[in-house]
């Protein structure tokens, strides 16, 4: 087996592990939510997170949560998609648009299938949509996951790639945490949203790869 074959085999193994892990994680959480087995841990985490609330932290998470809103992520998708096309990266643009289209379809399908009621919010208004899974977590994981991986792939040094991917993970994590802090989602909603995002990203990576072309 030459170097290229070995690299391809490793990538395929990682992708399979990602697909299996994310699918099992989502399935287990969905099952627990449907049967009410997650109610206790959801209540405990919500209470614990709310115990750290203060005005400055609330203002911070009010801002952060907007970065995962439908308006922001799909505006970003349109802008970045057009920018990639203008730079001649048609495959990368298609990658981004495909992922975000899948995210919208999956989000609505899961929400209407499970039809979980929202928790009582701690701050802000209660969204009108169902609670499971978190659209903010799903959309943020998808759009920032794609853009972060595409940008990291252009870096020549490992520390640069690590810095970009690390910042991407932190941003996605903060957006998810903001939904729990504000009280508009249960923790299991957010984890399920991340699992769905990982599933979509792993499937898409099999078709498009990471480098814009």
NORHU-V366687 format. One record per pair of residues at least 12 apart in sequence whose C-alpha atoms are under 8 Angstrom apart, sorted by sequence separation. I is the first residue (numbers start at 1). J is the second residue. D is the distance in whole Angstrom. If there is no record, write none. Layout:
BEGIN
i=(I	I)
j=(J	J)
d=(D	D)
END
This chain:
BEGIN
i=(81	118	119	152	80	81	117	118	151	152	177	116	117	176	81	115	116	81	115	116	148	149	115	148	111	112	114	77	111	77	111	148	111	110	111	77	110	145	144	145	74	107	107	107	144	107	141	140	103	104	137	140	103	137	100	103	136	137	136	100	99	100	136	99	96	96	96	134	138	131	132	137	141	131	137	131	133	134	138	142	146	133	134	137	138	141	142	145	127	132	133	136	137	138	141	153	154	92	124	126	131	134	135	138	139	142	153	122	123	133	134	138	142	122	123	132	133	137	150	121	122	149	150	121	122	150	120	121	119	120	121	58	119	70	73	77	118	119	69	73	118	119	68	118	68	70	69	73	65	68	50	68	67	34	103	103	102	99	99	99	98	68	67	95	64	65	64	65	65	95	61	64	65	62	92	61	91	92	92	93	61	62	92	61	91	92	90	91	58	89	90	58	89	88	53	49	50	49	46	46	46	46	46	45	43	42	42	42	38	33	29	30	29	26	25	26	25	26	23	22	23	22	22	23	22	19	18	19	18	19	18	19	15	15	15	15)
j=(93	130	131	164	93	94	130	131	164	165	190	130	131	190	96	130	131	97	131	132	164	165	132	165	129	130	132	96	130	97	131	168	132	132	133	100	133	168	168	169	100	133	134	135	172	138	172	172	138	139	172	175	139	175	139	142	175	176	176	142	142	143	179	143	143	146	147	185	190	184	185	190	194	185	191	186	188	189	193	197	201	189	190	193	194	197	198	201	184	189	190	193	194	195	198	210	211	150	182	184	189	192	193	196	197	200	211	181	182	192	193	197	201	182	183	192	193	197	210	182	183	210	211	183	184	212	183	184	183	184	185	123	184	136	139	143	184	185	136	140	185	186	136	186	137	139	139	143	136	139	122	140	140	114	197	200	200	200	201	204	204	175	175	204	174	175	175	176	178	208	175	178	179	178	208	178	208	210	211	212	181	182	212	182	212	213	212	213	181	212	213	182	213	213	181	180	181	181	180	181	183	186	187	187	186	186	187	188	188	188	188	192	192	192	192	195	195	196	195	195	196	196	198	199	199	198	198	199	199	202	202	203	202	203	205	206)
d=(5	6	8	6	8	8	6	5	8	7	8	6	6	6	7	6	5	7	7	6	6	7	7	6	8	7	7	7	6	7	7	6	5	7	6	8	7	7	6	8	8	7	8	6	7	7	6	6	7	8	7	7	6	7	7	7	7	5	7	7	7	7	8	8	7	6	8	7	8	8	8	6	6	6	8	8	8	5	4	5	7	4	5	5	5	5	8	8	7	5	6	8	6	8	7	7	7	8	7	6	7	7	6	6	7	7	6	8	5	6	5	5	7	5	7	8	5	8	6	6	5	6	6	4	7	7	7	5	7	7	8	8	6	8	7	7	7	6	6	7	6	7	5	8	7	8	8	7	8	6	8	5	8	7	7	7	7	7	7	7	8	6	7	7	7	5	6	8	6	6	8	7	7	7	7	5	7	8	7	8	7	8	5	7	6	6	8	5	8	5	6	8	5	7	8	7	6	6	7	7	7	7	7	7	8	6	6	7	7	8	7	7	7	5	7	6	6	7	7	5	8	7	6	7	6	8	7	6	7	6	6	7	6	8	8	7)
END
